[in-house]
Amino acid sequence: MAQRPNHNKSSKKPGGSRFAALAILAVIILAVGGYLLNRPTGKVPSPLSPTVQQAPATPPQTRPLPPVARNYSAPDKTPPPHYPQASTVPTDLTPTATLPGGTGQLAIIIDDMGSSMQEARSLAGIGVPLTFSIIPGLHKYREVAAFASSGGIETMIHIPMQSKGWPERRLESNGLLVSMDDAAISERLEDFMRALPRAVGANNHMGSEFTEHEDKMRVVLNMLKGRGLYYVDSVTSPGTVGMRLAQELDMKTGRRSVFLDNEQDGAYIRGQLNQAVRLAKKTGGVIAICHPHPATIRTLAAALPGLATQGITLVPASELVR
């Protein structure tokens, strides 16, 4: 009987198993290679999230233009009540403006004095000629007048007069009204001059209505002339007759050309001061008016001592009335 062949495990060919292993290995190599070739270079945002963009750089801030200047020809109807309305002047009247050469005189009247000794001391401490216009009857008017006299500071009577906004706009209880007769006006002026005996001149406080009435202003100016006082027209109305009538009465007079501080802002005040300097160099002499506000005092203290180097001589108001 023939023997059957011996088919044990060691005699089998391993071809099928090797082929499967090589195929798996090839798949793994291809997968790794594909990942390396297509690997992302950064984080990919989720499709549900918005794309983040870099904010543009903030542009550099520009220095705001200084506030516009004013022509001061409108009635006194903006607060404070005796301040006229605004208009524009050339934009080069800034604190850094190049001012023309030449020389001139500038008188600066500080209106509304008489409420505070601190204001008076601060203004006197600037060390330049100024003129204090004092409202009779204010809380410290006698002390301010005496202080000014002891320091050689020229003083004026700041006469309260009716504005176009009265009675809605406040007026001091001793103010002059167009409804008053000549005797009442004269009596009140007499009180003012008696209260401030060292005053050498006067100007109107408010008065956009009163200064348009020639008959009333004639009484006031005749009283001032009789005491040898000059008159400065504050020009709170385009219809004022003050300076013209004073000239007809042959008394010393002048008029305000620039208000320095209708806005209590240092850049604005410097711009107005530059305007006054220009006019002073052009005309030879200019009268400017301001008030004892903190911003005004700070700006004047910083600017006025240097005006001499620009050819400007600061003088009392009496030097510029004719």
NULUMSE-219760 format. One record per residue (C-alpha): x, y, z. Coordinates in steps of 0.2 Angstrom, whole numbers, plus 5000, padded with zeros to 4 digits. Each point is the difference from the previous one (the first is absolute). Example, Ala and Ser with C-alpha at 12.3 -4.5 7.8 and 13.67 -1.06 7.14 Angstrom:
2
506249785039/500650174997/
END
This chain:
322
500050005000/500750174995/500450135013/499150175000/501150164998/500450095017/499250184999/500550075017/500050205003/501850024997/499849954982/498750144996/500650154989/499850175009/499750104984/498250065004/500450065018/501550104994/499050094986/498650055012/501350075012/500950104987/498350074994/499650075017/501850075002/499850094983/498350085006/500850065016/501550084991/498850084987/498950075014/501550075010/500850084984/498350084995/499950075018/501750074999/499850084983/498350085004/500450055018/499250175004/501250145004/498850095013/498449995010/498549994988/498650095007/498449915003/498750034986/498850065013/501250135007/500250174990/501750044993/501050115012/500750154992/501350125007/499350175004/500750144990/501350115009/499250155008/500450164991/501050135009/499050135010/500050184992/500050155011/498350084999/499950174993/499850135012/498250075002/499550134988/500250185005/498650134999/499650174993/499150065016/498750104990/498549915006/498950045015/500449935017/498949844999/501249865004/500549955018/500750095009/498750124994/501250144995/501049894988/499650034982/499749864987/501349914990/500750024982/501649944992/501750084998/501549934991/500549835005/501950055002/499650095016/500649855011/501250005014/501449954988/499550134987/501450104992/499650185004/500650144990/501450115005/499850185006/499550085017/498450055008/499250035017/498749895008/498850045014/499149865009/498550045010/499549875013/498150025001/498849945015/501350035013/499550025018/499449825005/501749935006/501650055007/500849844994/499650054982/500750175003/501749935008/500249884986/499850134986/501150125009/501349865002/500249994981/501150165002/499450094984/498950154999/498149965000/498550105003/498649945013/498250044995/499149985017/498149985002/499450115014/499149905013/500849834998/500549915016/501950065000/499950154989/500750125013/501549885004/500449974982/500050184997/501150045014/501249864996/500150064982/500450185005/501449945012/500849904986/499950144987/498649904990/498950124990/498149985004/498450034991/498250005004/499149854992/498350084998/498549875000/498850044985/498549924994/500249874986/498849954987/499649845010/499450095016/499149965011/500249814995/501950035001/500650055017/500650185003/500850065016/498750095011/500950174998/500049984981/499450144988/498449984991/499350094985/498450035010/500950115012/499950184999/501550124999/500050045019/500049815005/501449964987/501150155007/499749955018/500549824997/501650064990/500450125015/499949855012/501249904988/501350145000/499950025018/500249825003/501649994989/500850175002/501749944993/499249944984/500750104985/498849934986/498449904997/499349874988/498349914999/499649835007/498849924989/498950144993/499649944982/498350105002/500550155011/501550054989/498950014985/499050145008/500850174997/499050105013/500549885014/501849984995/500150194999/499650015018/501349875005/501450084989/499750175007/500149945017/501749914996/500650154991/499650115015/501249905011/501449994987/499749814996/500349924983/498749884993/500449844991/498649934989/499949815003/499149984984/498749875005/498850064987/500350054982/498850155003/501050075014/500250195000/501250015015/501650044991/499350124987/499050095013/501650025011/500950074986/498750134997/500150045018/501850034998/500549875013/501449875000/499349844993/500449844992/499249834995/500349825003/500849914985/500149825006/499249895014/501349885005/499049875010/498249974993/500549825001/501049945016/501349904990/501850045000/500349974982/498550114996/500650145011/501849994993/499250014982/499150165005/501550075008/500949974984/498650104991/500350145012/501850004997/499850014981/498850145002/501150105011/501449984988/498950064986/499250145008/501250055014/498949965015/498649895004/498849985015/499549825005/498849945013/500049845010/499349945017/500849925016/499649824995/501349875006/500449954982/500250184995/501250045015/501049844996/500250054982/500450185003/501349955013/500949894987/499850114985/500150195005/501850005007/500749954983/499150134989/501450125002/501149894990/498650014986/500150195000/498450035010/500050125015/498649975013/499350165006/498550065011/498450044990/500350195004/501449994988/498949954985/498550125002/500150164989/
END
